[in-house]
Every structure is written in C-alpha cells, then in structure tokens.
Amino acid sequence: MRKVSVLLSFKVLLIGESGVGKTTLLRTLKYGYYTKCGVTVGLDFTIHYVKVNDTTCKLVIWDFGGYRNFIRMYWENPHFVSGAHGVLLAFDISSYETFLALEDWLKLVRKYNSSDISIILVGLKTDLPKSVSRNEILKFIQENQIDDYIETSALNMINVEKPFERIVEIILEKERIPREKNVRKRTKMIEPSKSIAI
C-alpha cells in the first residue's frame, strides 16, 4: 500500500544583520538560480516545501530585515518572533561585525520562544574571504547550544537548500511529530497575516 504524505506547517525565522545575504539566499532557493536582492525593509514572507521521508513540510519563512532600528521594533512586537518552530541564524562569513551581532538576535529569539527551539547557524557568502575563524564559530555553537552549522554560497549555488532541509529534520527529531497518526493535533500554527504593515 502506498503511503500518503502528511503535510506539516512550521514557522521558521531567518534572522541576522542587514546585508548578510538572507533574502538573496531565500530568493535563490525559490527561483533555482542566483538572485541578488536589496535590503529587506521590515518583514517578508516566503513559503517553501521540504519533504523528509514520507512527510511533506510547509515552511512559512519569516525573513527579518536586519537594520538595527528594526531589532527594537521586534522587541516591542514579540508576536513577530514568538511561536517559531525553528531559526536560521545568519551571518556574513566575510564580515566579523555580523558575527558579533549574532548574540543580540539569539537573545531576541530565546526571549519569546522555548529554550530548546531548533536553531541552525548559517554562514553566508562563502565565496568571499573568511573573516571569522573556525574555532570562533565552534565556540559560539557550543556556548549557545546551536543545533547545527552550515556554510552556503548563493552566488555559487552551494548548500542553498541544505539549511531549510536540515532545520526540518531537527524540528522533527526534537518534537517527535508522528508522521501518520494524530498529526492534526500537532500542526496548528498561525500563518503570517497579509495585513501586517511595517
């Protein structure tokens, strides 16, 4: 008998400093070729589907504008950040400043979500010279209990899909969501409102 795919829906935050390449990664994922983007103002949303074994997962990806004045807005409006199933914490591997800023984003995420929320650290722009050492990255991962680390290059189409596939695997592993039974009880989530204006 053929197994029927189950649709699960997850809220995933894509966060990090402005200009690190979050939206470019997302658009490259969506279109299948390198798509350079400008700076995101406020919030943007993308739907992406990932299949793990017999489970089809719908990711509602919240792409956060990374300007510093936006962080204050996110703190004052926690509903943007809360209720997330997973986080892609992004930095530009050629910019040490964006790596240092990760602490602020991590505090924001953990303030309004469960302490064991699934988090992947994503090093973007690996086609450029590195300004952050491997040891510093490993130390950050260990000290902050990050679930995984993935390096990507949208320009060279390297590991573009991997962060999104991996975050689903980690979410499923942590939450132990049943693949075929009683799924409907565990899949409620609030979709981003189309009326959100920033």
VMD Tcl script that draws the C-alpha trace (Angstrom):
set ca {
  {0.00 0.00 0.00}
  {1.32 3.41 -0.95}
  {1.99 5.72 1.99}
  {0.26 9.07 1.92}
  {2.37 12.16 2.52}
  {1.47 14.21 5.57}
  {1.56 17.99 5.45}
  {3.03 19.76 8.48}
  {3.44 23.50 8.78}
  {6.31 25.24 10.58}
  {7.16 28.86 11.30}
  {10.87 29.41 10.62}
  {12.70 32.66 11.36}
  {15.50 33.81 9.06}
  {17.39 36.40 11.09}
  {20.69 38.26 11.19}
  {22.22 41.61 10.39}
  {21.27 43.68 7.37}
  {23.15 42.88 4.17}
  {24.41 39.42 5.15}
  {22.52 37.82 2.25}
  {19.43 36.31 3.89}
  {16.95 37.40 1.24}
  {19.36 36.57 -1.58}
  {19.66 33.02 -0.21}
  {15.89 32.77 0.05}
  {15.21 34.06 -3.48}
  {17.95 31.83 -4.90}
  {16.26 28.89 -3.19}
  {12.89 29.92 -4.63}
  {13.96 30.52 -8.24}
  {16.74 27.95 -8.52}
  {19.37 30.40 -9.71}
  {21.39 33.20 -8.11}
  {19.12 36.14 -7.42}
  {20.74 39.16 -5.81}
  {18.37 41.20 -3.66}
  {18.35 44.55 -1.97}
  {17.90 45.17 1.74}
  {14.66 43.87 3.28}
  {12.59 46.58 4.94}
  {10.67 45.21 7.91}
  {9.48 41.66 7.25}
  {8.99 39.47 4.22}
  {7.46 36.01 3.93}
  {8.19 33.02 1.75}
  {6.53 29.60 1.56}
  {8.81 26.63 0.89}
  {8.10 22.90 0.92}
  {10.53 20.28 2.18}
  {9.94 16.53 2.06}
  {11.55 14.32 4.71}
  {10.88 10.61 4.15}
  {7.08 10.40 3.88}
  {6.43 13.77 5.47}
  {5.88 16.92 3.42}
  {6.56 20.04 5.48}
  {5.43 23.54 4.65}
  {7.85 26.19 5.89}
  {6.49 29.67 6.44}
  {9.77 31.56 6.43}
  {9.81 34.94 8.14}
  {12.63 36.94 6.59}
  {13.59 39.68 9.07}
  {15.08 42.98 7.93}
  {18.35 43.31 9.81}
  {18.72 47.05 10.33}
  {19.46 47.80 13.97}
  {16.39 50.01 14.41}
  {14.25 47.04 13.37}
  {15.51 44.98 16.31}
  {13.87 47.42 18.69}
  {10.61 47.03 16.79}
  {10.84 43.24 17.09}
  {11.40 43.52 20.85}
  {8.35 45.76 21.15}
  {6.22 43.45 18.96}
  {7.12 39.94 20.13}
  {4.36 38.29 18.07}
  {6.68 38.62 15.08}
  {9.23 36.37 16.76}
  {7.16 34.15 19.07}
  {5.61 30.83 18.15}
  {8.53 29.78 15.95}
  {9.44 26.14 15.39}
  {12.93 26.84 14.05}
  {15.50 29.56 13.44}
  {18.13 30.12 10.76}
  {20.64 32.45 12.43}
  {22.61 34.01 9.59}
  {25.85 35.95 9.31}
  {28.22 37.00 6.53}
  {31.35 34.88 6.91}
  {33.41 37.70 5.37}
  {32.16 40.24 7.95}
  {33.26 39.84 11.57}
  {30.80 42.52 12.70}
  {27.82 40.45 11.56}
  {29.17 37.50 13.54}
  {29.46 39.58 16.72}
  {25.86 40.76 16.30}
  {24.51 37.19 16.49}
  {24.26 37.39 20.28}
  {21.61 40.12 20.07}
  {19.49 38.12 17.63}
  {19.83 34.99 19.71}
  {18.63 36.80 22.85}
  {15.60 38.06 20.95}
  {14.68 34.59 19.70}
  {15.09 32.84 23.04}
  {13.22 35.54 24.93}
  {9.97 34.77 23.11}
  {10.30 31.06 22.28}
  {11.02 27.81 24.11}
  {14.57 27.34 25.39}
  {15.09 24.28 23.18}
  {13.91 25.87 19.92}
  {15.71 24.40 16.90}
  {18.49 26.72 15.69}
  {20.93 26.42 12.82}
  {23.82 28.84 12.39}
  {24.23 29.71 8.70}
  {27.46 31.19 7.35}
  {26.65 33.06 4.13}
  {28.86 34.25 1.27}
  {31.48 31.51 1.47}
  {32.62 32.63 -1.98}
  {34.32 35.58 -0.20}
  {37.44 35.53 2.04}
  {36.63 34.44 5.58}
  {36.88 36.91 8.45}
  {35.62 34.54 11.13}
  {37.77 31.62 12.22}
  {36.52 28.05 12.51}
  {37.42 27.99 16.22}
  {35.33 31.09 16.92}
  {32.37 29.57 15.13}
  {32.68 26.27 17.03}
  {32.97 28.13 20.33}
  {29.81 30.12 19.56}
  {27.94 26.92 18.67}
  {28.97 25.17 21.86}
  {28.35 28.10 24.20}
  {24.91 28.82 22.75}
  {23.74 25.25 22.19}
  {23.24 25.67 18.46}
  {21.94 22.52 16.77}
  {24.00 22.67 13.59}
  {26.17 24.88 11.38}
  {26.00 25.13 7.60}
  {28.03 27.29 5.21}
  {26.41 28.46 1.99}
  {27.07 30.48 -1.14}
  {24.07 31.69 -3.11}
  {26.41 33.03 -5.79}
  {27.99 29.63 -6.37}
  {24.78 27.70 -5.59}
  {26.44 25.82 -2.72}
  {24.22 24.38 0.04}
  {21.33 26.69 -0.87}
  {18.68 24.13 0.11}
  {20.60 22.50 2.95}
  {19.71 24.91 5.84}
  {16.00 24.57 5.09}
  {16.12 20.79 4.80}
  {18.21 20.44 7.94}
  {16.02 22.69 10.10}
  {13.04 20.47 9.25}
  {14.98 17.35 10.22}
  {15.94 18.88 13.56}
  {12.41 20.10 14.30}
  {11.00 16.65 13.59}
  {13.68 14.99 15.71}
  {13.09 17.31 18.66}
  {9.34 17.39 18.62}
  {8.99 13.73 17.61}
  {6.00 14.61 15.50}
  {4.09 11.47 14.43}
  {4.31 11.00 10.69}
  {0.97 9.25 10.11}
  {-1.12 9.29 13.30}
  {-2.70 12.17 15.18}
  {-0.87 14.71 13.07}
  {-3.70 17.22 13.00}
  {-3.43 17.72 16.76}
  {0.17 18.90 16.42}
  {0.12 21.05 13.29}
  {-1.74 24.18 14.34}
  {0.14 27.38 13.62}
  {-0.72 30.98 12.91}
  {0.09 31.95 9.35}
  {1.55 35.44 8.89}
  {-1.19 37.95 8.33}
  {-1.26 39.59 4.94}
  {-2.35 42.77 6.67}
  {0.92 43.20 8.58}
  {2.33 46.60 7.70}
  {5.71 47.83 8.86}
}
mol new
graphics top color blue
foreach p $ca { graphics top sphere $p radius 0.5 }
foreach p [lrange $ca 0 end-1] q [lrange $ca 1 end] { graphics top cylinder $p $q radius 0.2 }
display resetview
